[in-house]
Amino acid sequence: MRDAKTLLLSILLLAIAVGPPAIARNRTDPTIDPFLVAAGFLDGHPDLLHRTRGLDAYGEKDHPRAFAEFKRAAWYGDKPSQAIVGEMLWIGLGTELDRAAAYVWMELAADRGYTSFVRKRDMYWSQLQEHERDRARALGPSIRAEYGDDVTGPRLAQVFKRELRKMTGSRLGSQTSQVQVHVPGVGTMDASQYYRPEYWDPVQYRQWQDRIWTNVRIGQVSVGAVEQVREATDAGPAAEPAPTGEPADRPGSPP
């Protein structure tokens, strides 16, 4: 039997795991590019590194570790990870259930106007009781002080600067397109692939993330009431409850 709430989180994780949608055109997801990963790309992108580790831990059903990794990614401003932290808090998976904190995290994820996270934020708010809304208002400033864009942006930019300085004159040699980078066990690639401005310039990096996530749609599925599953008989296998259609969101009025 599948729990309806767990199914909602699975849908969110699926949307994040599939990588950039069509709006990203032919540009691949750097977290699954063997050249970039082998060349140490993720070492300079802790937001993507910890999100990837979180997805791996979730796939292994180590939910507490997944939650911790998503929070680490969120510390560097990764909006999808902030959304997953909110979802895990909302259903109490890998952490204690805390709907007020879940709302604050989903509100953070929605700060840049990403459609699915905005809808999730509004859905959360509509389901909170008044005392939970009061607590969310009280929690907001302290969580934002550590995970808001105003602090995570400069934090990630500092990592970019440090990693680029470390790489100058190293195995990558140059940022010119004529240089071929040899990655042991993988092959060679053009240095410009590694040094795309959208991967290393803080402003362009955020714009690149926005192109990927702004219009990603995350569906919702309601499993409905639990039914007793009969044992299989000669007449055929037991029937399983079928999911219903997608319910309409009923946004509330965020503070």
Secondary structure as UniProt FT lines:
FT   HELIX           4..17
FT   HELIX           22..24
FT   TURN            25..26
FT   HELIX           30..32
FT   HELIX           34..38
FT   TURN            39..40
FT   HELIX           41..44
FT   HELIX           46..59
FT   TURN            60..61
FT   HELIX           63..75
FT   TURN            76..77
FT   HELIX           79..91
FT   HELIX           99..109
FT   TURN            110..112
FT   HELIX           115..127
FT   HELIX           130..147
FT   HELIX           149..167
FT   TURN            168..169
FT   TURN            171..172
FT   TURN            177..178
FT   STRAND          180..183
FT   TURN            184..186
FT   STRAND          187..190
FT   HELIX           191..194
FT   HELIX           197..200
FT   HELIX           202..213
FT   TURN            214..215
FT   TURN            234..235
//
